[in-house]
Amino acid sequence: MTLEQFKETLLDDHPPAGMQDLLKSLWFQGKNNWDQAHNIAQTIPTPKGSWVHAFLHRVEGDTGNAGYWYSRAGKKMPPYSTNQEWEELVQYFLTRPV
């Protein structure tokens, strides 16, 4: 699946069947459903899960909490928009196994 195809799925009511959880979290964020996205991300205790969790707290505007989760992920908070980071995350998880 490409980034553009992923974006097209946002027109649907539910994420595609079989979508891995981190992409599913990003899918819900793409639908502006922060709570559902966060509920998924916070259950994934890996550095990659922490990266998505950090991003979601950045979207929320809680940069202190986001900073904590970025550090758990071994990442730095990016200097660009959350929209750009969302695309980066989606692209990353579309092209790499979790």
Phi and psi in radians as a Rosetta constraint file:
Dihedral C 1 N 2 CA 2 C 2 CIRCULARHARMONIC -1.649 0.35
Dihedral N 2 CA 2 C 2 N 3 CIRCULARHARMONIC 2.957 0.35
Dihedral C 2 N 3 CA 3 C 3 CIRCULARHARMONIC -1.028 0.35
Dihedral N 3 CA 3 C 3 N 4 CIRCULARHARMONIC -0.756 0.35
Dihedral C 3 N 4 CA 4 C 4 CIRCULARHARMONIC -1.120 0.35
Dihedral N 4 CA 4 C 4 N 5 CIRCULARHARMONIC -0.704 0.35
Dihedral C 4 N 5 CA 5 C 5 CIRCULARHARMONIC -1.139 0.35
Dihedral N 5 CA 5 C 5 N 6 CIRCULARHARMONIC -0.683 0.35
Dihedral C 5 N 6 CA 6 C 6 CIRCULARHARMONIC -1.042 0.35
Dihedral N 6 CA 6 C 6 N 7 CIRCULARHARMONIC -0.818 0.35
Dihedral C 6 N 7 CA 7 C 7 CIRCULARHARMONIC -1.048 0.35
Dihedral N 7 CA 7 C 7 N 8 CIRCULARHARMONIC -0.652 0.35
Dihedral C 7 N 8 CA 8 C 8 CIRCULARHARMONIC -1.102 0.35
Dihedral N 8 CA 8 C 8 N 9 CIRCULARHARMONIC -0.551 0.35
Dihedral C 8 N 9 CA 9 C 9 CIRCULARHARMONIC -1.182 0.35
Dihedral N 9 CA 9 C 9 N 10 CIRCULARHARMONIC -0.291 0.35
Dihedral C 9 N 10 CA 10 C 10 CIRCULARHARMONIC -1.177 0.35
Dihedral N 10 CA 10 C 10 N 11 CIRCULARHARMONIC -0.222 0.35
Dihedral C 10 N 11 CA 11 C 11 CIRCULARHARMONIC -1.344 0.35
Dihedral N 11 CA 11 C 11 N 12 CIRCULARHARMONIC -0.278 0.35
Dihedral C 11 N 12 CA 12 C 12 CIRCULARHARMONIC -1.448 0.35
Dihedral N 12 CA 12 C 12 N 13 CIRCULARHARMONIC 2.865 0.35
Dihedral C 12 N 13 CA 13 C 13 CIRCULARHARMONIC -1.417 0.35
Dihedral N 13 CA 13 C 13 N 14 CIRCULARHARMONIC -0.389 0.35
Dihedral C 13 N 14 CA 14 C 14 CIRCULARHARMONIC -2.373 0.35
Dihedral N 14 CA 14 C 14 N 15 CIRCULARHARMONIC 2.658 0.35
Dihedral C 14 N 15 CA 15 C 15 CIRCULARHARMONIC -1.135 0.35
Dihedral N 15 CA 15 C 15 N 16 CIRCULARHARMONIC 2.720 0.35
Dihedral C 15 N 16 CA 16 C 16 CIRCULARHARMONIC -1.011 0.35
Dihedral N 16 CA 16 C 16 N 17 CIRCULARHARMONIC 2.506 0.35
Dihedral C 16 N 17 CA 17 C 17 CIRCULARHARMONIC -1.031 0.35
Dihedral N 17 CA 17 C 17 N 18 CIRCULARHARMONIC 2.427 0.35
Dihedral C 17 N 18 CA 18 C 18 CIRCULARHARMONIC 1.436 0.35
Dihedral N 18 CA 18 C 18 N 19 CIRCULARHARMONIC 0.053 0.35
Dihedral C 18 N 19 CA 19 C 19 CIRCULARHARMONIC -1.176 0.35
Dihedral N 19 CA 19 C 19 N 20 CIRCULARHARMONIC 2.321 0.35
Dihedral C 19 N 20 CA 20 C 20 CIRCULARHARMONIC -1.162 0.35
Dihedral N 20 CA 20 C 20 N 21 CIRCULARHARMONIC 2.709 0.35
Dihedral C 20 N 21 CA 21 C 21 CIRCULARHARMONIC -1.061 0.35
Dihedral N 21 CA 21 C 21 N 22 CIRCULARHARMONIC -0.687 0.35
Dihedral C 21 N 22 CA 22 C 22 CIRCULARHARMONIC -1.164 0.35
Dihedral N 22 CA 22 C 22 N 23 CIRCULARHARMONIC -0.673 0.35
Dihedral C 22 N 23 CA 23 C 23 CIRCULARHARMONIC -1.177 0.35
Dihedral N 23 CA 23 C 23 N 24 CIRCULARHARMONIC -0.643 0.35
Dihedral C 23 N 24 CA 24 C 24 CIRCULARHARMONIC -1.090 0.35
Dihedral N 24 CA 24 C 24 N 25 CIRCULARHARMONIC -0.721 0.35
Dihedral C 24 N 25 CA 25 C 25 CIRCULARHARMONIC -1.036 0.35
Dihedral N 25 CA 25 C 25 N 26 CIRCULARHARMONIC -0.805 0.35
Dihedral C 25 N 26 CA 26 C 26 CIRCULARHARMONIC -1.168 0.35
Dihedral N 26 CA 26 C 26 N 27 CIRCULARHARMONIC -0.561 0.35
Dihedral C 26 N 27 CA 27 C 27 CIRCULARHARMONIC -1.077 0.35
Dihedral N 27 CA 27 C 27 N 28 CIRCULARHARMONIC -0.835 0.35
Dihedral C 27 N 28 CA 28 C 28 CIRCULARHARMONIC -1.104 0.35
Dihedral N 28 CA 28 C 28 N 29 CIRCULARHARMONIC -0.650 0.35
Dihedral C 28 N 29 CA 29 C 29 CIRCULARHARMONIC -1.138 0.35
Dihedral N 29 CA 29 C 29 N 30 CIRCULARHARMONIC -0.653 0.35
Dihedral C 29 N 30 CA 30 C 30 CIRCULARHARMONIC -1.086 0.35
Dihedral N 30 CA 30 C 30 N 31 CIRCULARHARMONIC -0.415 0.35
Dihedral C 30 N 31 CA 31 C 31 CIRCULARHARMONIC -1.619 0.35
Dihedral N 31 CA 31 C 31 N 32 CIRCULARHARMONIC 0.137 0.35
Dihedral C 31 N 32 CA 32 C 32 CIRCULARHARMONIC 1.078 0.35
Dihedral N 32 CA 32 C 32 N 33 CIRCULARHARMONIC 0.605 0.35
Dihedral C 32 N 33 CA 33 C 33 CIRCULARHARMONIC -1.940 0.35
Dihedral N 33 CA 33 C 33 N 34 CIRCULARHARMONIC 1.315 0.35
Dihedral C 33 N 34 CA 34 C 34 CIRCULARHARMONIC -1.026 0.35
Dihedral N 34 CA 34 C 34 N 35 CIRCULARHARMONIC -0.750 0.35
Dihedral C 34 N 35 CA 35 C 35 CIRCULARHARMONIC -1.039 0.35
Dihedral N 35 CA 35 C 35 N 36 CIRCULARHARMONIC -0.819 0.35
Dihedral C 35 N 36 CA 36 C 36 CIRCULARHARMONIC -1.157 0.35
Dihedral N 36 CA 36 C 36 N 37 CIRCULARHARMONIC -0.716 0.35
Dihedral C 36 N 37 CA 37 C 37 CIRCULARHARMONIC -1.036 0.35
Dihedral N 37 CA 37 C 37 N 38 CIRCULARHARMONIC -0.782 0.35
Dihedral C 37 N 38 CA 38 C 38 CIRCULARHARMONIC -1.176 0.35
Dihedral N 38 CA 38 C 38 N 39 CIRCULARHARMONIC -0.712 0.35
Dihedral C 38 N 39 CA 39 C 39 CIRCULARHARMONIC -0.996 0.35
Dihedral N 39 CA 39 C 39 N 40 CIRCULARHARMONIC -0.651 0.35
Dihedral C 39 N 40 CA 40 C 40 CIRCULARHARMONIC -1.302 0.35
Dihedral N 40 CA 40 C 40 N 41 CIRCULARHARMONIC -0.895 0.35
Dihedral C 40 N 41 CA 41 C 41 CIRCULARHARMONIC -1.058 0.35
Dihedral N 41 CA 41 C 41 N 42 CIRCULARHARMONIC -0.679 0.35
Dihedral C 41 N 42 CA 42 C 42 CIRCULARHARMONIC -1.234 0.35
Dihedral N 42 CA 42 C 42 N 43 CIRCULARHARMONIC -0.157 0.35
Dihedral C 42 N 43 CA 43 C 43 CIRCULARHARMONIC -1.655 0.35
Dihedral N 43 CA 43 C 43 N 44 CIRCULARHARMONIC 0.031 0.35
Dihedral C 43 N 44 CA 44 C 44 CIRCULARHARMONIC -1.908 0.35
Dihedral N 44 CA 44 C 44 N 45 CIRCULARHARMONIC 1.679 0.35
Dihedral C 44 N 45 CA 45 C 45 CIRCULARHARMONIC -1.473 0.35
Dihedral N 45 CA 45 C 45 N 46 CIRCULARHARMONIC 0.904 0.35
Dihedral C 45 N 46 CA 46 C 46 CIRCULARHARMONIC -2.165 0.35
Dihedral N 46 CA 46 C 46 N 47 CIRCULARHARMONIC 2.880 0.35
Dihedral C 46 N 47 CA 47 C 47 CIRCULARHARMONIC -0.990 0.35
Dihedral N 47 CA 47 C 47 N 48 CIRCULARHARMONIC -0.658 0.35
Dihedral C 47 N 48 CA 48 C 48 CIRCULARHARMONIC -1.183 0.35
Dihedral N 48 CA 48 C 48 N 49 CIRCULARHARMONIC -0.690 0.35
Dihedral C 48 N 49 CA 49 C 49 CIRCULARHARMONIC -1.104 0.35
Dihedral N 49 CA 49 C 49 N 50 CIRCULARHARMONIC -0.685 0.35
Dihedral C 49 N 50 CA 50 C 50 CIRCULARHARMONIC -1.129 0.35
Dihedral N 50 CA 50 C 50 N 51 CIRCULARHARMONIC -0.592 0.35
Dihedral C 50 N 51 CA 51 C 51 CIRCULARHARMONIC -1.118 0.35
Dihedral N 51 CA 51 C 51 N 52 CIRCULARHARMONIC -0.827 0.35
Dihedral C 51 N 52 CA 52 C 52 CIRCULARHARMONIC -1.147 0.35
Dihedral N 52 CA 52 C 52 N 53 CIRCULARHARMONIC -0.705 0.35
Dihedral C 52 N 53 CA 53 C 53 CIRCULARHARMONIC -1.047 0.35
Dihedral N 53 CA 53 C 53 N 54 CIRCULARHARMONIC -0.764 0.35
Dihedral C 53 N 54 CA 54 C 54 CIRCULARHARMONIC -1.057 0.35
Dihedral N 54 CA 54 C 54 N 55 CIRCULARHARMONIC -0.833 0.35
Dihedral C 54 N 55 CA 55 C 55 CIRCULARHARMONIC -0.974 0.35
Dihedral N 55 CA 55 C 55 N 56 CIRCULARHARMONIC -0.772 0.35
Dihedral C 55 N 56 CA 56 C 56 CIRCULARHARMONIC -1.115 0.35
Dihedral N 56 CA 56 C 56 N 57 CIRCULARHARMONIC -0.672 0.35
Dihedral C 56 N 57 CA 57 C 57 CIRCULARHARMONIC -1.216 0.35
Dihedral N 57 CA 57 C 57 N 58 CIRCULARHARMONIC -0.531 0.35
Dihedral C 57 N 58 CA 58 C 58 CIRCULARHARMONIC -1.141 0.35
Dihedral N 58 CA 58 C 58 N 59 CIRCULARHARMONIC -0.765 0.35
Dihedral C 58 N 59 CA 59 C 59 CIRCULARHARMONIC -1.034 0.35
Dihedral N 59 CA 59 C 59 N 60 CIRCULARHARMONIC -0.727 0.35
Dihedral C 59 N 60 CA 60 C 60 CIRCULARHARMONIC -1.120 0.35
Dihedral N 60 CA 60 C 60 N 61 CIRCULARHARMONIC -0.420 0.35
Dihedral C 60 N 61 CA 61 C 61 CIRCULARHARMONIC 1.687 0.35
Dihedral N 61 CA 61 C 61 N 62 CIRCULARHARMONIC 0.095 0.35
Dihedral C 61 N 62 CA 62 C 62 CIRCULARHARMONIC -1.652 0.35
Dihedral N 62 CA 62 C 62 N 63 CIRCULARHARMONIC 1.370 0.35
Dihedral C 62 N 63 CA 63 C 63 CIRCULARHARMONIC -1.180 0.35
Dihedral N 63 CA 63 C 63 N 64 CIRCULARHARMONIC -0.507 0.35
Dihedral C 63 N 64 CA 64 C 64 CIRCULARHARMONIC -1.108 0.35
Dihedral N 64 CA 64 C 64 N 65 CIRCULARHARMONIC -0.851 0.35
Dihedral C 64 N 65 CA 65 C 65 CIRCULARHARMONIC -1.160 0.35
Dihedral N 65 CA 65 C 65 N 66 CIRCULARHARMONIC -0.695 0.35
Dihedral C 65 N 66 CA 66 C 66 CIRCULARHARMONIC -1.023 0.35
Dihedral N 66 CA 66 C 66 N 67 CIRCULARHARMONIC -0.774 0.35
Dihedral C 66 N 67 CA 67 C 67 CIRCULARHARMONIC -1.026 0.35
Dihedral N 67 CA 67 C 67 N 68 CIRCULARHARMONIC -0.703 0.35
Dihedral C 67 N 68 CA 68 C 68 CIRCULARHARMONIC -1.050 0.35
Dihedral N 68 CA 68 C 68 N 69 CIRCULARHARMONIC -0.815 0.35
Dihedral C 68 N 69 CA 69 C 69 CIRCULARHARMONIC -1.258 0.35
Dihedral N 69 CA 69 C 69 N 70 CIRCULARHARMONIC -0.580 0.35
Dihedral C 69 N 70 CA 70 C 70 CIRCULARHARMONIC -1.077 0.35
Dihedral N 70 CA 70 C 70 N 71 CIRCULARHARMONIC -0.721 0.35
Dihedral C 70 N 71 CA 71 C 71 CIRCULARHARMONIC -1.136 0.35
Dihedral N 71 CA 71 C 71 N 72 CIRCULARHARMONIC -0.665 0.35
Dihedral C 71 N 72 CA 72 C 72 CIRCULARHARMONIC -1.105 0.35
Dihedral N 72 CA 72 C 72 N 73 CIRCULARHARMONIC -0.504 0.35
Dihedral C 72 N 73 CA 73 C 73 CIRCULARHARMONIC -1.509 0.35
Dihedral N 73 CA 73 C 73 N 74 CIRCULARHARMONIC -0.138 0.35
Dihedral C 73 N 74 CA 74 C 74 CIRCULARHARMONIC 1.288 0.35
Dihedral N 74 CA 74 C 74 N 75 CIRCULARHARMONIC 0.492 0.35
Dihedral C 74 N 75 CA 75 C 75 CIRCULARHARMONIC -2.145 0.35
Dihedral N 75 CA 75 C 75 N 76 CIRCULARHARMONIC 2.876 0.35
Dihedral C 75 N 76 CA 76 C 76 CIRCULARHARMONIC -1.907 0.35
Dihedral N 76 CA 76 C 76 N 77 CIRCULARHARMONIC 2.605 0.35
Dihedral C 76 N 77 CA 77 C 77 CIRCULARHARMONIC -1.131 0.35
Dihedral N 77 CA 77 C 77 N 78 CIRCULARHARMONIC 2.195 0.35
Dihedral C 77 N 78 CA 78 C 78 CIRCULARHARMONIC -1.265 0.35
Dihedral N 78 CA 78 C 78 N 79 CIRCULARHARMONIC 2.687 0.35
Dihedral C 78 N 79 CA 79 C 79 CIRCULARHARMONIC -1.514 0.35
Dihedral N 79 CA 79 C 79 N 80 CIRCULARHARMONIC 0.085 0.35
Dihedral C 79 N 80 CA 80 C 80 CIRCULARHARMONIC -1.918 0.35
Dihedral N 80 CA 80 C 80 N 81 CIRCULARHARMONIC 3.100 0.35
Dihedral C 80 N 81 CA 81 C 81 CIRCULARHARMONIC -1.121 0.35
Dihedral N 81 CA 81 C 81 N 82 CIRCULARHARMONIC 2.742 0.35
Dihedral C 81 N 82 CA 82 C 82 CIRCULARHARMONIC -1.167 0.35
Dihedral N 82 CA 82 C 82 N 83 CIRCULARHARMONIC -0.522 0.35
Dihedral C 82 N 83 CA 83 C 83 CIRCULARHARMONIC -1.100 0.35
Dihedral N 83 CA 83 C 83 N 84 CIRCULARHARMONIC -0.748 0.35
Dihedral C 83 N 84 CA 84 C 84 CIRCULARHARMONIC -1.176 0.35
Dihedral N 84 CA 84 C 84 N 85 CIRCULARHARMONIC -0.688 0.35
Dihedral C 84 N 85 CA 85 C 85 CIRCULARHARMONIC -1.171 0.35
Dihedral N 85 CA 85 C 85 N 86 CIRCULARHARMONIC -0.662 0.35
Dihedral C 85 N 86 CA 86 C 86 CIRCULARHARMONIC -1.010 0.35
Dihedral N 86 CA 86 C 86 N 87 CIRCULARHARMONIC -0.825 0.35
Dihedral C 86 N 87 CA 87 C 87 CIRCULARHARMONIC -1.090 0.35
Dihedral N 87 CA 87 C 87 N 88 CIRCULARHARMONIC -0.702 0.35
Dihedral C 87 N 88 CA 88 C 88 CIRCULARHARMONIC -1.062 0.35
Dihedral N 88 CA 88 C 88 N 89 CIRCULARHARMONIC -0.796 0.35
Dihedral C 88 N 89 CA 89 C 89 CIRCULARHARMONIC -1.119 0.35
Dihedral N 89 CA 89 C 89 N 90 CIRCULARHARMONIC -0.816 0.35
Dihedral C 89 N 90 CA 90 C 90 CIRCULARHARMONIC -1.024 0.35
Dihedral N 90 CA 90 C 90 N 91 CIRCULARHARMONIC -0.849 0.35
Dihedral C 90 N 91 CA 91 C 91 CIRCULARHARMONIC -1.034 0.35
Dihedral N 91 CA 91 C 91 N 92 CIRCULARHARMONIC -0.756 0.35
Dihedral C 91 N 92 CA 92 C 92 CIRCULARHARMONIC -1.017 0.35
Dihedral N 92 CA 92 C 92 N 93 CIRCULARHARMONIC -0.890 0.35
Dihedral C 92 N 93 CA 93 C 93 CIRCULARHARMONIC -1.318 0.35
Dihedral N 93 CA 93 C 93 N 94 CIRCULARHARMONIC -0.349 0.35
Dihedral C 93 N 94 CA 94 C 94 CIRCULARHARMONIC -1.277 0.35
Dihedral N 94 CA 94 C 94 N 95 CIRCULARHARMONIC -0.475 0.35
Dihedral C 94 N 95 CA 95 C 95 CIRCULARHARMONIC -1.853 0.35
Dihedral N 95 CA 95 C 95 N 96 CIRCULARHARMONIC -0.034 0.35
Dihedral C 95 N 96 CA 96 C 96 CIRCULARHARMONIC -2.336 0.35
Dihedral N 96 CA 96 C 96 N 97 CIRCULARHARMONIC 2.444 0.35
Dihedral C 96 N 97 CA 97 C 97 CIRCULARHARMONIC -1.243 0.35
Dihedral N 97 CA 97 C 97 N 98 CIRCULARHARMONIC 2.639 0.35
